[in-house]
């Protein structure tokens, strides 16, 4: 509990208690005349007061709270602060007593005058909610402790923020995420996190538990993300890395299994997603939509099939349901492998729309396909229903109309082995996007699947 003896400081009060680099300049809003400092003014820990403003060495905060019992000063609002390369001190003096400096949420909220860098003090292993929200000209953040928690909107819309470090003596360590436990919703939304000269990677450590919705969305210079050392991190929430255009690779620990809605959508340069093995993977709507250069998703096979080759040494990707637009416009996807013991039962609308696969195998386990589930697959030339019984026409749900719309004009349809083609199959094929004319004219040729082995008495 904070002390009830809360002393409200006069506002604005000039503070010169920072370790401030040359060139720092801070002053009140235009037209304001600073009063003479009161008797209980905050001072530097060496006892010097705020005098010397002709050198620019002062930093008036609009509002802060003093907590005598806890010996803490909490900075609340920096609306009038103009600063370049600001350093937050560990302590200041108030009435000749040393007080720890703490930043409150929204402290630098929409401060367009905070430019260059900010160096946080030894006590900041967290960043409060919205602390630097829309500090649009902040370029660099330096921690003194490896941060554990970053609040929601903490750095959201800091569109110039490209560098984050932890100071280790004279060294600035770029691996600031190694001790992170949680990152709140939208925490770094629309930050750059990198630039033309700095290839930026995020490597998370074993403490990581949670990354919130849209936490890194729009981080357009972020290149690589690694969760391989984070066994407690099992879910990538909605939009977590949405529209990270420069992201090329992301890796996960074997315990990971949930891809949230839009979590990697519009990562147009993403090439490799290294998924865990032998896990029940859960995909969500549009999770990889717009990943136009995505090539590898799990281990290798040359066709889109929901039955894997039987190689026990292969890593396996287990999926039962593929939601709407999951791989929409993934035009470079080459590899996918599905586990036979957990066969796919549903493919959502436009799930594979625009993918480059040449063959689709529909297993007997399939219960639902939907509008354009396999639409606009320009390389498609084989659709395989051979696992079904010849007299058992698939019922793939009421929304399977035009599941293969936009397919090429020629190809093969493999049906279960039979001496005759059941008329019901023709009706079914028309419903999912193969017209009578295409079949009658041999554009899409129906061929029988392999003959079942004879049962010996």
C-alpha positions in Angstrom: 0.0 0.0 0.0 1.2 3.5 -0.8 1.4 5.8 2.1 -1.7 7.8 2.8 0.6 10.7 3.4 0.8 11.5 -0.3 2.3 14.9 -1.1 1.2 16.3 -4.3 4.1 18.2 -5.9 3.5 21.6 -7.4 3.3 21.5 -11.2 5.3 22.1 -13.2 8.4 21.7 -10.9 11.8 21.8 -12.5 13.9 18.7 -12.0 17.6 18.4 -12.7 18.0 14.9 -11.3 18.9 13.1 -14.5 22.2 12.0 -15.7 21.9 14.0 -18.8 24.0 13.9 -21.9 25.2 17.1 -23.6 22.7 18.7 -25.8 19.7 17.7 -23.6 17.1 20.4 -23.6 13.8 20.4 -21.7 11.4 23.2 -20.9 7.8 24.0 -20.3 5.3 24.8 -23.0 5.7 27.9 -25.0 4.7 31.1 -23.2 5.1 29.7 -19.7 7.4 31.5 -17.3 8.9 29.2 -14.7 8.5 30.4 -11.1 11.3 30.4 -8.6 11.9 26.9 -7.3 10.1 26.2 -4.0 12.0 25.2 -0.9 11.2 21.5 -1.3 12.3 21.3 -4.9 13.7 18.0 -6.2 17.5 18.0 -6.4 20.2 15.9 -7.8 21.6 13.2 -5.4 24.8 15.3 -5.1 22.7 18.1 -3.6 22.8 20.4 -6.5 19.5 22.0 -7.5 18.0 22.7 -10.9 20.1 25.8 -11.5 22.0 25.8 -14.7 19.1 25.8 -17.1 21.1 28.0 -19.4 23.0 24.8 -20.2 19.6 23.1 -20.7 20.1 20.9 -17.6 16.6 20.7 -16.3 13.5 18.6 -16.9 10.2 19.9 -15.5 7.5 17.2 -15.2 3.9 18.3 -15.3 2.9 16.0 -12.5 4.4 13.5 -10.0 3.6 12.0 -6.7 5.8 11.8 -3.6 5.5 8.8 -1.3 7.4 9.6 1.9 7.0 6.2 3.6 8.2 4.2 0.5 10.7 6.9 -0.3 9.5 6.9 -3.9 8.8 9.6 -6.5 6.4 8.5 -9.3 6.6 10.5 -12.5 3.1 10.7 -13.9 3.0 13.0 -16.9 5.6 14.6 -19.2 3.4 16.6 -21.4 5.6 19.7 -21.3 8.9 17.8 -21.4 11.1 18.4 -24.4 14.1 16.1 -24.3 16.7 14.5 -26.5 18.7 11.4 -25.3 17.1 11.5 -21.9 18.4 9.4 -18.9 16.2 8.5 -16.0 18.1 8.6 -12.7 17.9 6.0 -10.0 17.3 8.5 -7.2 16.6 12.2 -6.6 16.6 14.2 -3.4 13.5 15.6 -1.9 13.9 17.6 1.4 17.4 16.3 1.4 16.2 12.7 1.5 16.9 10.2 -1.3 13.9 9.0 -3.3 13.7 6.2 -5.8 12.4 7.2 -9.2 9.5 5.2 -10.8 7.7 5.8 -14.1 3.9 5.5 -14.0 1.7 4.3 -16.9 1.1 6.9 -19.6 4.1 8.9 -18.3 5.3 9.8 -21.8 1.9 9.3 -23.5 1.9 11.0 -26.9 5.0 13.0 -26.1 6.1 14.2 -29.5 9.0 16.1 -28.0 10.9 13.1 -26.7 13.5 12.4 -29.4 16.6 10.3 -29.8 16.9 7.8 -26.9 15.8 7.2 -23.4 17.8 5.3 -20.9 15.8 3.8 -18.0 17.1 3.3 -14.5 18.1 0.3 -12.6 14.6 -0.3 -11.2 12.8 -0.6 -14.5 12.6 -4.3 -15.3 9.1 -3.6 -16.6 7.4 -1.0 -18.8 4.0 0.3 -17.6 0.9 0.3 -19.8 0.9 3.0 -22.5 4.1 4.5 -20.9 5.5 5.6 -24.3 2.4 5.3 -26.4 2.8 7.4 -29.6 6.1 8.9 -28.6 6.6 9.1 -32.4 10.2 10.4 -32.5 11.7 8.1 -29.9 14.4 6.1 -31.7 16.2 4.0 -29.0 15.4 2.5 -25.6 18.1 1.3 -23.2 17.3 -0.8 -20.2 19.6 -1.3 -17.2 17.8 -4.5 -16.3 16.6 -7.2 -18.6 12.9 -6.5 -18.8 10.4 -9.1 -17.6 7.0 -7.4 -18.4 6.0 -4.9 -21.1 2.5 -3.5 -20.6 -0.2 -3.1 -23.2 0.4 -0.2 -25.7 3.7 0.4 -23.9 5.5 1.4 -27.1 2.6 1.3 -29.6 2.8 3.8 -32.4 6.5 4.7 -31.6 7.0 4.7 -35.3 10.7 5.7 -35.2 11.7 3.1 -32.5 14.3 0.9 -34.2 16.7 -0.1 -31.4 16.2 -1.7 -27.9 19.2 -2.6 -25.7 20.2 -3.6 -22.2 23.2 -1.9 -20.8 25.9 -4.2 -19.5 28.6 -1.9 -18.4 30.0 -0.3 -21.5 28.2 -2.9 -23.7 24.7 -2.5 -25.2 23.2 -6.0 -25.5 20.5 -6.2 -28.2 19.1 -9.5 -26.8 16.7 -7.6 -24.5 14.0 -10.3 -24.8 15.9 -13.1 -23.0 14.1 -12.7 -19.6 10.7 -11.5 -20.9 7.8 -13.2 -19.2 4.9 -11.3 -20.8 4.3 -8.7 -23.4 0.9 -7.0 -23.5 -1.6 -6.4 -26.3 -0.3 -3.9 -29.0 2.9 -3.3 -27.0 5.1 -2.6 -30.0 2.4 -2.1 -32.6 3.8 -0.2 -35.6 7.3 0.2 -34.2 10.1 -0.4 -36.8 12.4 -2.6 -34.7 15.3 -2.4 -37.1 16.3 -0.4 -40.1 18.3 -0.6 -43.4 21.6 -1.1 -41.5 20.3 -3.1 -38.6 19.0 -6.7 -39.0 16.7 -7.1 -36.1 15.9 -10.5 -34.4 13.9 -11.4 -31.3 15.2 -14.4 -29.3 13.0 -15.2 -26.4 14.2 -17.2 -23.3 12.7 -19.9 -21.1 10.7 -17.5 -18.9 8.3 -16.4 -21.8 4.6 -17.3 -21.1 2.5 -14.8 -23.1 2.6 -12.4 -26.1 -0.6 -10.4 -26.4 -2.8 -9.6 -29.4 -1.1 -7.5 -32.1 1.9 -7.1 -29.8 4.4 -6.8 -32.7 2.0 -6.1 -35.6 3.3 -3.7 -38.2 7.0 -4.0 -37.0 8.1 -3.7 -40.6 11.9 -4.1 -40.1 11.7 -7.2 -37.9 13.5 -10.1 -39.7 13.7 -13.2 -37.4 11.8 -14.5 -34.3 12.9 -17.4 -32.2 10.7 -19.2 -29.6 12.9 -22.4 -29.6 14.0 -21.8 -26.0 10.5 -21.0 -24.6 8.8 -24.3 -23.5 6.0 -22.4 -21.6 5.0 -20.4 -24.7 2.3 -22.4 -26.4 0.1 -19.8 -28.2 0.6 -17.1 -30.7 -2.3 -14.8 -30.1 -4.4 -12.9 -32.7 -2.4 -10.6 -34.9 0.8 -11.0 -32.9 3.0 -10.5 -35.9 0.5 -9.3 -38.4 2.0 -7.4 -41.4 5.6 -7.7 -40.3 6.6 -7.4 -43.9 10.4 -8.1 -43.4 9.9 -11.2 -41.2 11.6 -14.1 -42.9 11.8 -16.9 -40.3 10.0 -17.9 -37.1 10.8 -21.0 -35.0 9.0 -22.6 -32.1 9.6 -25.0 -29.2 8.1 -28.5 -29.4 5.5 -27.5 -26.8 4.0 -24.8 -29.0 0.7 -25.7 -30.7 -1.8 -22.8 -31.2 -1.7 -20.3 -34.1 -4.2 -17.5 -33.4 -6.3 -15.6 -35.9 -4.2 -13.4 -38.3 -1.1 -14.1 -36.1 1.2 -14.2 -39.1 -1.1 -12.8 -41.8 0.4 -10.5 -44.4 4.0 -11.4 -43.5 4.7 -11.3 -47.2 8.4 -12.2 -46.9 8.0 -15.0 -44.4 9.7 -18.1 -45.9 10.1 -20.6 -43.1 7.9 -21.6 -40.2 9.6 -24.3 -38.2 6.8 -26.2 -36.4 7.0 -28.6 -33.6 6.7 -32.3 -34.1 4.1 -34.8 -32.9 1.7 -32.1 -31.6 -2.0 -31.5 -32.1 -1.6 -28.2 -33.9 -4.5 -25.7 -33.8 -4.8 -23.2 -36.6 -7.1 -20.2 -36.6 -8.7 -18.1 -39.3 -6.3 -16.4 -41.8 -3.3 -17.4 -39.6 -0.9 -17.5 -42.6 -3.0 -15.5 -45.1 -1.0 -13.4 -47.4 2.3 -15.1 -46.7 3.1 -15.1 -50.4 6.7 -16.4 -50.0 6.0 -19.1 -47.4 7.7 -22.2 -48.6 8.2 -24.6 -45.7 5.5 -25.6 -43.3 6.6 -28.7 -41.4 8.5 -31.6 -43.1 8.5 -32.3 -46.8 6.2 -33.9 -49.3 5.5 -32.9 -52.9 1.7 -32.8 -52.8 -1.0 -31.4 -50.6 -2.3 -34.6 -49.0 -4.0 -35.3 -45.8 -2.3 -38.7 -45.4 1.4 -38.7 -44.8 3.9 -41.2 -46.2 4.6 -43.9 -43.7 8.0 -43.0 -42.5 8.3 -43.2 -38.7 11.5 -41.0 -38.7 9.6 -38.1 -40.3 8.5 -35.3 -38.1 4.7 -35.0 -38.3 2.3 -32.1 -38.4 -1.1 -33.0 -36.9 -4.1 -31.1 -38.1 -7.8 -31.9 -37.9 -9.4 -28.7 -39.0 -8.0 -26.1 -41.4 -9.9 -22.9 -40.8 -11.0 -20.2 -43.3 -8.3 -18.5 -45.3 -5.6 -20.2 -43.3 -3.2 -20.4 -46.2 -4.9 -17.9 -48.5 -2.5 -16.6 -51.2 0.4 -18.7 -49.9 1.6 -18.9 -53.5 5.1 -20.3 -52.7 4.0 -23.1 -50.3 5.8 -26.3 -51.3 5.6 -28.6 -48.4 3.0 -29.9 -46.0 2.7 -33.2 -44.2 -0.3 -34.5 -42.3 -0.5 -37.4 -39.8 -2.7 -40.4 -40.9 -3.9 -41.2 -37.4 -5.4 -37.8 -37.0 -7.0 -37.2 -40.4 -8.4 -33.9 -41.4 -12.2 -33.6 -41.1 -12.8 -30.0 -42.3 -11.3 -27.4 -44.6 -12.7 -23.9 -44.3 -13.6 -21.5 -47.1 -10.6 -20.3 -49.1 -8.3 -22.2 -46.8 -5.9 -23.1 -49.7 -7.1 -20.5 -52.2 -4.1 -19.5 -54.4 -1.7 -22.2 -53.2 0.6 -23.8 -55.8 -0.1 -27.5 -55.1 -0.6 -29.8 -58.1 -2.4 -32.6 -56.3 -5.1 -32.7 -53.6 -6.0 -35.9 -51.8 -9.4 -35.9 -50.1 -9.4 -38.6 -47.4 -12.3 -40.7 -46.3 -12.2 -38.8 -43.0 -13.2 -35.5 -44.6 -16.6 -34.3 -43.4 -16.7 -30.7 -44.7 -15.1 -28.6 -47.4 -16.3 -25.1 -48.1 -16.5 -22.4 -50.7 -13.2 -22.2 -52.6 -11.4 -24.3 -50.1 -9.1 -25.2 -53.0 -9.9 -22.3 -55.3 -7.6 -20.6 -57.7 -5.0 -23.3 -57.5 -3.3 -22.7 -60.8 -1.1 -25.8 -60.7 -3.8 -28.2 -59.8 -3.9 -31.2 -62.1 -5.0 -34.2 -59.9 -7.8 -34.5 -57.4 -7.9 -37.8 -55.6 -11.0 -39.4 -54.1 -9.6 -43.0 -54.4 -9.9 -43.7 -50.6 -13.7 -43.6 -50.8 -16.0 -46.5 -51.5 -17.3 -46.4 -55.1 -21.0 -46.6 -53.9 -20.4 -44.1 -51.1 -20.8 -40.6 -52.5 -19.1 -38.0 -50.3 -21.4 -35.6 -48.4 -19.0 -32.8 -47.6 -21.5 -30.4 -46.2 -23.9 -27.8 -47.6 -21.2 -25.2 -48.3 -18.9 -27.2 -50.5 -20.2 -25.5 -53.7 -17.4 -24.4 -55.9 -14.8 -25.7 -53.6 -12.5 -26.0 -56.6 -13.6 -22.9 -58.5 -10.8 -21.2 -60.4 -9.0 -24.4 -61.1 -7.1 -25.0 -64.4 -9.0 -26.2 -67.5 -7.4 -29.6 -67.6 -6.6 -32.4 -65.1 -7.5 -35.7 -63.7 -10.0 -36.8 -61.1 -9.2 -40.1 -59.4 -12.3 -41.9 -58.2 -12.6 -45.2 -56.3 -12.0 -48.3 -58.4 -15.2 -49.4 -60.1 -16.4 -51.0 -63.3 -18.9 -48.2 -63.7 -19.0 -44.5 -62.8 -21.9 -43.8 -60.5 -24.1 -40.9 -61.7 -24.1 -39.6 -58.1 -20.4 -39.0 -58.4 -20.9 -36.8 -61.5 -23.5 -34.7 -59.6 -21.1 -34.4 -56.7 -18.3 -33.3 -58.9 -20.4 -30.6 -60.5 -21.4 -29.3 -57.1 -17.8 -28.8 -56.0 -16.7 -27.1 -59.2 -16.3 -29.6 -62.1 -18.9 -29.1 -64.8 -20.5 -31.8 -67.0 -18.9 -30.2 -70.1 -15.4 -30.4 -68.6 -15.9 -34.1 -67.8 -17.7 -35.1 -71.0 -15.1 -33.3 -73.2 -12.3 -35.0 -71.3 -10.8 -31.7 -70.1 -11.0 -33.2 -66.6 -10.5 -36.9 -67.1 -12.0 -39.4 -64.7 -9.8 -42.3 -64.0 -10.2 -45.2 -61.6 -8.0 -45.6 -58.6 -6.0 -48.7 -57.8 -8.0 -51.9 -57.7 -8.4 -53.2 -54.1 -6.5 -56.4 -53.3 -8.6 -59.5 -53.7 -9.6 -61.2 -50.4 -8.3 -64.7 -50.3 -10.6 -67.3 -48.7 
